Amino acid sequence: MPDKKNIYALLGNHLRKARVGKGLSGNELAAIINLSQQQISRYELGINKLSLDKLIEIVIFLEIDIDDITSLISKQVEYEKGVCLAD
């Protein structure tokens, strides 16, 4: 079974890169989507789970291709399957 923490961290890192690429601070994104800056930080660090609703809201705002996200997650799952099989 894939480590969910790794998936949340991978997703959060991707979202952070997209936010920074748009020239937004964590505070700015938080204000736009009605969250605290701390919550944005926790999402980006993979500490807190990101609901599908919030993920969609962030993806739309940051103009992220949802296929990129599903591809990242799929690659991580496949990697972890390979690691588990090798053990």
C-alpha positions in Angstrom: 0.0 0.0 0.0 1.4 3.4 -1.0 2.4 5.7 1.8 -0.2 8.5 1.9 2.2 10.9 3.5 4.4 10.7 0.5 1.5 11.3 -1.8 0.3 14.4 0.2 3.9 15.7 0.3 4.3 15.2 -3.4 1.0 16.9 -4.1 1.8 19.8 -1.7 5.2 20.4 -3.3 3.6 20.5 -6.8 1.0 23.0 -5.5 3.7 25.2 -3.9 5.7 25.3 -7.1 2.6 26.3 -9.0 1.8 29.0 -6.5 5.3 30.4 -6.5 5.4 30.2 -10.3 2.3 32.5 -10.3 4.2 35.0 -8.0 1.8 34.5 -5.1 2.7 34.3 -1.4 1.0 31.8 0.8 -0.9 34.6 2.4 -2.2 35.8 -0.9 -3.4 32.4 -2.0 -4.9 31.8 1.5 -6.9 35.1 1.2 -8.1 34.2 -2.3 -9.4 30.8 -1.4 -10.5 31.7 2.2 -8.1 29.7 4.2 -5.4 30.6 6.7 -1.8 30.9 5.6 -1.0 28.2 8.1 -3.4 25.8 6.4 -1.9 26.5 3.0 1.5 25.8 4.5 0.3 22.5 6.0 -1.1 21.5 2.6 2.1 22.3 0.8 4.2 20.4 3.3 1.9 17.4 3.1 1.0 17.6 6.8 -2.7 18.0 6.3 -5.0 16.1 3.9 -6.3 18.2 1.1 -10.0 17.7 0.4 -11.1 17.2 -3.2 -13.1 20.4 -3.1 -10.2 22.5 -2.0 -7.8 20.7 -4.4 -10.1 21.5 -7.3 -10.5 25.1 -6.1 -6.7 25.5 -5.9 -6.0 23.7 -9.2 -8.5 25.9 -11.0 -7.1 29.1 -9.5 -3.5 28.2 -10.1 -4.3 26.9 -13.6 -2.7 23.6 -13.0 -3.4 20.7 -15.4 -5.2 18.0 -13.3 -3.5 15.4 -15.5 -0.1 16.5 -14.1 -1.4 15.9 -10.6 -2.8 12.4 -11.4 0.4 11.5 -13.2 2.5 12.5 -10.3 0.4 10.5 -7.9 0.4 7.5 -10.3 4.2 7.6 -10.6 4.6 7.7 -6.8 2.2 4.8 -6.3 4.1 2.7 -9.0 7.4 3.6 -7.4 6.3 2.6 -4.0 4.8 -0.7 -5.3 8.2 -1.5 -6.8 10.0 -0.7 -3.5 7.6 -2.9 -1.6 8.0 -5.8 -4.1 11.8 -5.4 -3.8 11.7 -5.8 0.0 
